[in-house]
């Protein structure tokens, strides 16, 4: 690609950003400034902005239900102005939306909301992740006892997990995702969640802090025995056998490739 074509494409992309070209490091060339100043150019800019807004609505459905359409659109438009897409696949747009909600003035006091937004994002990541072989109970059952602790398992590419120590974000998220009663009693306590995609659809279940720690240790490359020991140091009462069974049933683990 020639430098002139690259400069043209970069300049045009900047001009199409919602709000125009604020914050560009150098003034736009005269031809681009003249093009962007034409009234008809706003049609294209609005089309880009609308595409970003529609993508956020689709990618964060639970947050939209919690906030309502008008408040959500206000938050989304503020995000779009400062965080244009960097990937042509709008399904992946909005990676920083949870952090944006934590600092945007109208939602900053809703301290549980970024956690719910992260779960919406984790659903998208799990949905788009690569396929891989699943670790199964039969795989571990076939190992001699002395080899079990040396077995290396890794989180499946589609496995995502989140622990929120202060807010029941999983219950809030799940009630909206599954159309469960929203007025049921809700103990205000920390919760965790596990999202997996063992076949063609994303699945989810509750996961406690010890389970999240075990997955993190496996992600660091530790053999199963060392991962279990590290988890017990942080969570002495953890039922590791039950946790491992849960992770295997959910399709959250894959055999490590030597």
C-alpha positions in Angstrom: 0.0 0.0 0.0 1.5 3.4 -1.0 2.1 6.1 1.6 -0.4 8.4 -0.2 -3.2 5.8 -0.1 -2.5 5.0 3.5 -2.6 8.7 4.4 -5.9 9.1 2.5 -7.5 6.1 4.2 -6.3 7.2 7.7 -7.5 10.7 7.1 -10.9 9.6 5.8 -11.4 7.2 8.7 -10.5 10.1 11.1 -13.0 12.4 9.4 -15.7 9.7 9.6 -15.4 9.4 13.4 -18.4 10.7 15.3 -17.7 14.3 16.2 -15.3 14.8 13.3 -11.5 14.9 13.8 -10.9 16.2 17.4 -7.6 15.2 18.9 -5.8 14.4 15.7 -2.1 14.9 16.1 -1.7 17.1 13.1 -4.1 19.3 11.2 -6.0 17.5 8.4 -4.9 18.2 4.8 -6.8 20.9 3.1 -8.7 18.5 0.8 -9.9 16.5 3.7 -10.9 19.5 5.8 -12.9 20.7 2.8 -14.5 17.3 2.3 -15.5 17.0 5.9 -16.9 20.4 6.0 -19.5 19.6 3.3 -23.0 19.2 4.7 -23.5 15.9 2.9 -20.5 14.4 4.6 -22.4 14.4 7.9 -24.6 11.7 6.5 -21.7 9.3 6.3 -20.4 10.3 9.7 -23.9 9.7 11.2 -24.0 6.3 9.5 -20.7 5.3 11.2 -22.0 6.6 14.6 -25.3 4.7 14.2 -23.4 1.5 13.3 -21.3 1.8 16.5 -24.4 2.6 18.6 -26.3 -0.4 17.2 -23.2 -2.6 17.9 -23.1 -1.5 21.6 -26.9 -2.2 21.9 -26.4 -5.7 20.6 -23.2 -6.4 22.5 -24.4 -5.2 25.9 -28.1 -6.3 26.1 -28.1 -6.8 29.8 -26.8 -3.3 30.5 -29.3 -1.8 28.2 -32.1 -3.6 30.0 -30.9 -2.3 33.4 -30.4 1.3 32.3 -33.3 1.6 29.9 -33.0 2.6 26.3 -32.5 6.3 26.7 -29.9 6.2 29.4 -28.0 3.4 27.6 -27.9 5.3 24.4 -26.5 8.4 26.2 -23.7 6.3 27.7 -23.1 4.6 24.3 -22.9 7.8 22.4 -20.4 9.2 24.9 -18.3 6.1 24.5 -18.5 6.2 20.7 -17.2 9.7 20.5 -14.0 8.8 22.3 -13.6 5.1 21.4 -14.1 4.5 17.7 -13.8 0.9 16.4 -10.4 -0.5 15.7 -11.7 -3.7 14.2 -14.1 -4.1 11.3 -16.0 -6.8 13.1 -18.5 -4.8 15.2 -19.3 -7.9 17.1 -16.1 -7.2 19.0 -16.7 -3.5 19.5 -16.9 -2.1 23.0 -14.1 -3.7 24.9 -13.7 -0.7 27.2 -17.4 0.0 27.7 -17.4 -1.4 31.3 -14.7 1.0 32.3 -16.5 3.8 30.6 -19.7 3.1 32.7 -17.6 3.3 35.8 -16.5 6.9 35.1 -19.4 8.3 33.1 -21.2 10.7 35.5 -24.8 9.4 35.2 -23.8 5.8 35.9 -20.7 6.2 38.1 -22.7 5.6 41.3 -24.0 2.3 40.0 -21.1 0.3 41.3 -22.5 -3.0 40.2 -23.0 -1.9 36.6 -19.4 -2.4 35.3 -19.4 -6.0 36.5 -22.7 -6.7 34.7 -21.1 -5.1 31.6 -18.0 -7.3 31.9 -20.3 -10.3 31.9 -21.9 -9.1 28.7 -18.4 -8.7 27.2 -17.3 -12.1 28.4 -20.4 -13.7 26.7 -19.2 -12.1 23.4 -15.6 -13.3 23.9 -16.8 -16.8 24.7 -19.1 -16.8 21.7 -16.2 -15.7 19.3 -13.4 -17.9 20.8 -11.7 -20.7 19.0 -12.7 -24.3 19.4 -10.5 -26.8 21.2 -10.7 -30.3 22.7 -12.4 -30.6 26.0 -10.8 -32.2 29.1 -13.2 -34.8 30.4 -13.6 -36.8 33.6 -12.7 -39.9 31.7 -9.4 -38.3 30.7 -8.4 -37.8 34.4 -9.9 -41.1 35.5 -7.6 -43.0 33.1 -4.5 -41.5 34.7 -2.7 -43.3 37.5 -3.0 -41.5 40.8 0.7 -40.5 40.9 0.3 -38.8 37.5 -2.9 -36.8 38.3 -1.1 -34.0 40.0 1.4 -33.6 37.1 -1.4 -33.3 34.5 -1.5 -29.9 32.9 -4.9 -28.5 32.1 -5.6 -25.1 30.6 -8.7 -23.0 30.5 -10.6 -23.7 27.2 -10.3 -20.8 24.7 -14.0 -20.1 25.2 -13.9 -20.2 29.0 -14.3 -16.9 30.8 -14.7 -16.2 34.5 -15.3 -13.3 36.7 -15.3 -12.8 40.5 -16.9 -9.7 41.9 -16.3 -9.5 45.7 -18.8 -6.8 46.5 -21.8 -7.1 44.2 -24.2 -9.9 43.1 -23.5 -9.2 39.4 -24.0 -12.7 38.3 -27.5 -12.9 39.7 -28.4 -9.5 38.2 -27.0 -10.5 34.8 -28.6 -14.0 34.8 -32.0 -12.7 35.7 -32.1 -10.5 32.7 -30.5 -13.0 30.4 -32.9 -15.7 31.3 -36.0 -13.5 31.9 -36.2 -14.6 35.5 -38.3 -12.7 38.1 -36.5 -9.4 38.7 -38.2 -8.7 42.1 -37.1 -12.0 43.8 -35.0 -11.5 46.9 -31.4 -10.6 46.2 -28.8 -11.0 48.9 -26.2 -8.2 48.3 -23.0 -10.2 48.4 -20.1 -11.0 46.1 -20.6 -13.5 43.3 -18.6 -15.1 40.5 -19.6 -16.6 37.1 -18.2 -19.0 34.6 -19.0 -18.8 30.9 -18.1 -21.6 28.5 -19.1 -22.8 25.1 -18.6 -26.6 25.1 -20.6 -26.9 21.9 -22.3 -24.3 19.8 -23.9 -22.1 22.4 -22.5 -20.1 25.3 -23.5 -21.5 28.7 -23.0 -20.0 32.2 -23.1 -21.0 35.8 -22.1 -19.7 39.2 -18.5 -20.0 40.3 -17.1 -19.1 43.6 -13.8 -17.3 44.3 -11.9 -20.5 44.8 -13.0 -21.8 41.4 -11.9 -18.5 39.7 -8.5 -18.9 41.5 -8.1 -22.5 40.3 -8.8 -21.4 36.7 -6.3 -18.6 37.0 -3.6 -21.0 38.3 -4.2 -23.3 35.4 -4.0 -20.4 33.0 -0.6 -19.6 34.5 0.6 -23.0 33.3 0.8 -24.8 36.7 0.2 -28.6 36.8 -3.0 -29.6 38.5 -1.3 -30.4 41.8 0.5 -27.1 42.1 -2.7 -25.2 40.9 -4.7 -26.9 43.7 -2.0 -26.1 46.3 -1.9 -22.4 45.3 -5.8 -22.3 45.4 -5.8 -23.8 48.9 -3.4 -21.2 50.2 -5.9 -18.5 49.3 -9.1 -20.5 50.0 -8.2 -23.1 52.7 -11.8 -24.5 52.8 -12.2 -25.0 49.1 -13.7 -28.3 47.9 -11.2 -28.9 45.1 -12.7 -32.2 44.0 -16.2 -30.6 43.5 -14.7 -27.5 41.8 -12.7 -29.7 39.4 -15.8 -31.7 38.6 -17.8 -28.5 38.0 -15.1 -27.2 35.6 -15.0 -30.4 33.7 -18.8 -30.7 33.4 -19.0 -27.1 32.1 -16.3 -27.6 29.5 -14.0 -25.0 31.0 -10.7 -27.0 30.6 -8.7 -28.4 27.8 -5.6 -30.7 27.9 -2.4 -28.8 27.6 -0.5 -29.2 24.4 3.1 -30.4 25.0 
